[in-house]
């Protein structure tokens, strides 16, 4: 009888068959034990660490967070809350953790804009926490102020009119630019602004209206800047009280800026601007941290852009 025949003949002893069956039994035992270990409820940890009050799928609920939430929920010091109140807080926190984990499991941030925005804001706050917590010295603030003095001044005030000459205004067939030139010349000869407006058919552009009427009140320079393009705003900045700009050609006609009153910005001393300097200093520190973090994240990410954005 060959060795193979003895392996399959159970009436005959076989060392090979015995070793094979022992190995198979051990393997089956390991598979069953492993399945029970990794699927049994409550086997993720042998116990809750002292700094936590619960583990939810291995994620700890910190005791400090639990005590803080209990006090906030019942508006009582923690030692004055009863067992039922404490258990309710714990149940709420466990449920919250389960819902949060489920949200991550189904990739909720990828299709819910509110969740995505909250997650981005949370990460930004986390990475910039150290920069926001650090308090700059007065000398650091003074150095920042000196390096950015142009930022710190009182806001300028303007009273102005944005006047427009359009095709055919003032005289038949005259171009808007020709009409505006003639109007500017009349004004510079001493003719009153209202008379010039009537004589040459100038109209207000409509950029500065209040309840259907032209707003002739004080306007902060930043408000004027928001309503005028670069060319018009640049012309306005150069004007003093009672001055009229040169004609400026735009798509809707030729403009003339009439400056009724112009109160120029006044540079602020450090003590006057200190609060804003502090906020700007903190913002710049935060922006630097975020920039560094994004550079790091880009460096370790695999990002592929569509062809329209280049190779």
C-alpha angles and dihedrals in degrees: 000000000000125000091253091053091051091051092061097037104090090189090067124064115248126183091197092053092048094051092047093052092047092051092047092050092049091050093050089049092052092049092051093046092048093049091050092047096052099038103038114109115250097015098114092095137011091230148342113277115242094249091059135061096204145003119224110193087332094310112121125227101214119233092225091055090046093052092046093050092047091054093046094046096051099025091231134113109267095246089056095056119097131231094263092053092048092049091050090053091049092049090050092051092047090050091048091051092049091051091047092051090047090051090054091044093057091039093242095172090064094068107018110078094197093053091045093050092047090050093049091047091049093051091047090052092047096051093044097043094100093049091049093047096053114093115217120224120244090251091055089051092049091051090050091049092051091049093051104031093139089069095061117073138108114272116266120237127218136187107188149143126223103212125190133201114203136189113303095006117143097004133021114273095359115142118243089246093053091048091050091049091052092047092050091049091051091050092049089051087061103266113148116258095238090051091050091050092053096042096051098034095242117171134197113258092230094238092114107047131142120189090339095311132098109266107233095169130105115295126190113240092242089057091051090047090055092056102042131063121235096271096049095042091048090053091049092052091058095053127096129200113312096005130133125213127232115263113284117198116222134164093265094049140287116317132212118191112212111197110205095175132358121188106189122221115263121217114247125226119237093258090052094048099035096110092052091043089055092051092046091048092052092045092052091049090050093047091052092052092048091048091052092047093050090048089053093047092049090050093057097038130092104225122177120188127201118255094259089070096052134257 
